[in-house]
Amino acid sequence: MNKTGVLLIQLGTPDSPEKKDVRPYLTEFLNDPRVIDFSWLKRSILVNCIIVPFRTKNSSKIYKELWEIGKGVSPLITYTENLRKKLALKLADQADVYVAMRYKNPSIPSVLAEMKKKNYEKIVVLPLFPQYASASNGSAIEKVMDEVKKWWVIPNIEFISQFWENEGYLNSLTENAKALNPAEYDHILFSYHGLPQSQVDKVNLNGKCENCVCESQVNADNKFCYKATSFATSRRIAENLGLTTDQYTVCFQSRLNDKWIKPYSDEVVANLAREGKKKLLVFSPAFVADCLETLVEIGVEYQEIMDENGGGQVTLVPSCNDSDTFVDGLYDLLKPTILP
């Protein structure tokens, strides 16, 4: 019997694309104080009285598009389970591997309850978000701590807060891009999920992010800054592909208002189309499994923006998904944390 359990955590997905399942998913997700960091009352009114009631119908429609792409299931679930199986095979004699979703199913409490029964000497928790953000990695880690603190016996627990420098992760995206021949494209985008500017400001020890060097370097002060590690990830992949700085743009998608990290991906796509760029290649490195934000937002919606502003082609670089290169990278990341 293995002494170590590994818990992989993904963001999550509704149980189905129907409104009855999308509504509770959005409610749980958006009421997380690490996602919308307002006071309880302000967040409750905004989410429960405005966002969820008015957003559920459109979100359900978009999730139905995703389910069609995934042939009746969320691709996030498929890819993450395939990843778990492959990693479990590589760690077969060293650790057991589990998957939980931060929101909805399989839930973190239910999976931890299953792991508790195994009485592991050590649990390693790996949120599958390469660049640290309080709204993703921080939220997942906090949820685990909230559950484990209730246990009478708490085993050794190790958290891996981020892994953007992992070679398997970087090489997987590089390989996926090379298969699409990047030299044939007019411009390349690295599009990351957006965050409110206020959230990255809270991370930087030297004050507001705009007063730091987050776009050009990662250092001891900003090593957990999502913006800094996003730019650093892009530089590493660009180096792997031999790109010069004028050949690519780092941008951020899925904003809710005009106070999120800039530049905004949709505006960048529109501007490039107006400039006459006809072929755009788009990475979405914040997601290790293709999902709504990659397959629909970039693959479908950004293509529509391109069409509206002169025409052309938007091509999505597939996420790491369940590639063997990514599996090898996670194995290398996890192996030092596992008890002999």
N, C-alpha and C positions, 0 to 999 in steps of 0.2 A: 504494500500500500504506500502510495506517495505521501511524503510529509508536507508537500507544498501545494497550495491551490492558487491558480492564476485567474484573476477576474478581469476580463476585457469589458470595457463599457463604451457603448455607442449612445448617440443622442436619443434615438427612438423614432417611432413612427406610429400613426394611428393603427388600430387593429384592422380597419378597413377604410376605404375612401368615402364611405357614406357619412352624412352629416352627423348621425348619432354617435359615430366614433371619432370623427374629426373634432367635434366640439369639446369633449372631455380632454382630448390630447392637447388642444390649444390652451384650454383652461389650466391644466397642470403645468404646461411649459411656461406660459407667460406670467403665471402667478409666482414663479420662482424669483425670489428677491435678488438673486445673482444675475438674472436675465434682465429684469426691469428693476433697477435699484432705486425705486421711489419709496416713500413711506408706505406702510401697509394700506392705509386708507386711500391714498392717491392711486396706488397700483391696483387695488381692488376695484375702484370705480372705473379706472381706465380699461382694465382688462375685462372685467365681468359685465360691465354695462355698455362698453363701447366697442372694443376690439373684437372680442369673441362673437357677440351677436351679429356684428356687421361683416365679419371676415369669414365666418364658417362656411357660408354658401360658396364663395369664390374659392376658398381653400379646398373644399370638397371636390370642386370641379378640377382643380389642378392635380389633386391626388389621384383622381380617376385617370388622368393622362399618364401619371407615373405608373399606376397599376397596369395600364395597357402596355407600357414599355416593358414592365417586368413580367408580363404574361400572367397576370392575375395575382401578383404578390409584390410587395415593396422590394425593389432591388437591394435596398439597404439590409433587409433581413437575409436575403439570399447570400449576398457577398460576405456578410459578417459571419454567418453560420459556416460557410465554406472555409473562411479564414480560421475559425475556431477549430474545425476538424483537421485542417492541415497542420496547424500549430500543435494540436494535441498529439498528432502522430510523431512530430519531431521531439516533443517533450515527454513521450509516453512513459519512460522509465524515471522521469525526474519530477514531473508535476502534472496535475489535472487542470484542464482549461475550461473555463466557464465564460458565458456571455450574458450581460445584462444591459438593459436600456435605462437611461436616466429617466425617460418619460415613457410610461405605458409598459408594454410587455415584451420579454420577461423582465419584471421589475427588479430593481436592486434588492429590496427587502426579501423577495421570494427566492432569489438566487443565493443570497447570503445565508438564508435559512437552510437551504440545501447544503451549502458548504459547511455550515456550523456542525451538521451531523457527522461530517468526516473528521472532525477534531484535528484539523491540520496544525502543524507546528508553526507554519508561516503562510500568510496570504499576501500575494503580490497583486496590487491593483494598478491596471494600466488603462486610463481613459484613452480612447482612440482619436485624440485630437492632437496633432503634432505640435502646434503652437499654443502655448499656455494662454488661456483667457479665463477670468473668473466665472464668466457665464457658461463655460463648457467644462473644462478641466476642474476648475474650482468647485463648481456645483456638484459634479460627479463625486469628487473626493469628499466633500462635505456630507453628501447623502450616505456614503459608506460609513463615515465616522459616526453619523447620527444613529445608524443601525447597530454598529459594533459596540458602541458605548453601553448598550443595553445588555450585552452578554456578560455572564458571570466570569467566564474565562475568556480573556482576550489574547489571542496568539500574537506572535510577531507579525507586524503588518508593515509592508513597504509600498509606498506610492511612487509611481513614475509620473512626474508632473508634466513633462513634455518630451518630445523626441524628434524635433525637427532636424537635428543634425544626423540622425540615423542613416547610415549609408544605404540600407535596404530600401527605406522609404524614398530617399532621393533618387536612387538608381532605378527604382520601379517606375517613377514618373518620367525619368529620362528615357528609359527604354520605350515607354508608351509613346512619347513624343517622337523619338527617332523613327518609329514605325510609320509615322505620318509625314516624314520628310520635311522638317521645319523650314528648310531653305526655300521651299516653294511658296511660303506665305509672305504677305506684305508686312505683317506685324504680328507680334505675339503678346498675349495678355496673361498675367498671373493675377487671377481674380479670387480674392479671399472673402470669406463671409465678413460682413461689416460689424462694427461695434460702435456704440456711442463714444464720442471723443472723451467724454468725462470718465469712462471706464479705463481707458488706457492712461489717462492723466493720473489716476489713483495709483498706478503701478510704479511710475517713474519716481525714483527717490530725489531727483533734482528738480521736481516741479512738473509743469505741463510738458506734454510730449513734444509740442511744437518748439520748445526751447531746448530740446535734446538732439542727439545725433541718431535718432531711431531709423532714419532712412538710409544711413550710410554705414552704421556699425552696431554690433552688439557688445556690450561691456558689462562690468559688474553691477552697474546701476540699473540698466534696462534689460537685463537678461530674461526677465519674465514679461516684458512688454510685447503684447501681441503684434503691434505694428512693427517693432524692431525685428522680431523673429520672422515675420512675414516677408519683409524686405530681404532679410538674410537668406531665407529659404529660396527666394527667387534668384538671388545672386548665385547661390550654389548650383541650382539647376541650369541657370544661364551659362555658367562656367562649364558645366558638363556638356552643354550643347554648342559651346563656342560662340555664344551670342555677344554682341557688343551692346552697350547700354542704350543705344538709339534704336535697337531692334525690338525692345520689349518695354512694357509698361506694367507697373504694379498698381492694382486698383482693388476696390472693395464693393461688394454687392449686398443686396438685401437690406438696404437701409429703411428705417421707418420715418426719419425726418432729416432736416438739413444740418443736424448737429452730430453726424456720424463721421467716421474716418474718411478722409478724401484721398485720392479722387474716386468718384463713383463709377463703377464698371459700366452701367448703362449709358452714362454720358460719354465715357471714353469710346465705347463702341459707336455711338451716334457720330461723334466728332471724327473718328477715323473713317467712317463711311462717307461723310461729307467731304473729306480730304481726297477721296478717290481710292481708298484702300479697299480692295475687293476680296482678299482672302485673309481671314483672321484665325489664328490658332490660339485657343484659350485653355489654360490650366486652371484648376480650382484646388490648389494644394492643401487647403484647410480641411478637406474632406477625403478620408482614405477609402471610402466606399461611395460609389455613385448613388445619387439620391435626388430628391426634389430640386435642390439648389443647383445641381450639376446638369442632370438630364433634361429638366424642364426649364429652369430659369435661364441657364446658359444655352442649352441645346435647342430650345424652342423659342423662348421669349427674346433672347438676344438676336436670334436670327430674324425675328420680326422687326426688331429695331434696325437691323442692317437693311432689310428690305425697304423700310420706310424712309431711309436716308441715302438712297442711291443704289442699293442692291449689292449683292456679293454673298460670300459664304462664311459662316461661322462654324468652325470645327472644334469640338470639345476633345481635349486630351483625356482619355479614360483615367479614372482614379486608380489607386493602387489595387483596390478590390481584393481579390484572393490570389494575386500573382505570387509565384514561387519566390521571386526576388524579395518581395515585401515580407513574406513568411520568414525567409532566411534572416532578414533584418530584425524582425521582432524576436526571433530566436536568439540572435546575438545580443539584443537588448535585455532580454529576460534571463538568460543563462547565468550571468554573475549574481543575480538576486536570489537564486534558488539554492536552498540548503543542500549540501552534499549527501 
